[in-house]
């Protein structure tokens, strides 16, 4: 898996998804960081629910971007690309 056709942009999307997941997990954390700021954001449940939904979409987008990156880089053929895409993206969402 060499990738690189799109300068590994897929990993920026996946990193954003990981960072968002972490922020969701620490949402209610009352701890104080080294700068005296509260660690968690304390968003309400409705906002948190929408953040979780957004995370799922962003994470899926990152996975799709990674497979496109590998296809254009020659790490996938048509058949393996389509099979993996079907695994990531259910037929009803395509």
N, C-alpha and C positions, 0 to 999 in steps of 0.2 A: 504494500500500500504506500505508494509514493505521493499521490495527490499532487497538489501544487498548481493545477491549471488555473484556479481562481485565487491563487496566493493564500490558500488555506483559510479563506473567509468563513468557511463552515465552522471553524473552531471559535471564531469570535461570537457567532450565534450560540453555540453550545456553552461557551463560557458565560454569556449573558444569562442563559437559562439556569446554569448552576448557581450563579450569583443571586438570581431572583429566588430560587428555591431556598437558599440559605437565609435570605431576608425574610421570607415567609415563615421559616422555622423559628426565627428569633423575634418574630413580631411582638410578642408580649413580654420580652425580656426587660426587666426593670433595672438591670445592672448598669453601672456607669463606666464608660470607657476612660482611657487615660487623659482625655481632654475635658472630662466632666460632663459629657453628653450621654443621654440615655441610649442604650444599645438598640432596643426595639422601637419600632415606629408606633405600635399600638393601634393599628387600623381596626375598624369595627368588622364584624363577621361578614357583612355583605361585601365590603371592599376586599376582605381576605378571600372570600369565595371567588370573586372575579379575578383576583391575582393568581389564584390556583388555576383557574381556567386559562388565563393568559400564559402561565408557565407551561401548561400542557401543549398549547399551540406553538409557543416559541421553541420548546424542546423538540417537538416534532419537526418544525421547520429546520432546525439545526441538523437533525438526522437526515432529512431529505437533502439538504444542501451538501452534507458530507458525501452521500451516495452520488449526487450529481458531480461533485468534485472528482470522485474516483472514476466515474464514467469518462469524463472529459480528459482525465489523465491517463486513460488506458488501463486502469486497474480493474475495470468491469467490462464485460461484453454486454450486448443488448439483453441476452437472456438472464444473466445473473442480476443485472441492474433492475429489470422488470420484476423479477422474483422478490428481490429485497424491497423494492418500492411497495409491492403488494403487502409485504409483512409490516412495513411501517405505516402505510396509509390504507386503511380498510377500503374495500371497493365502494362502499356507500359514500365515502368522503371524496372519491376521485371525480 
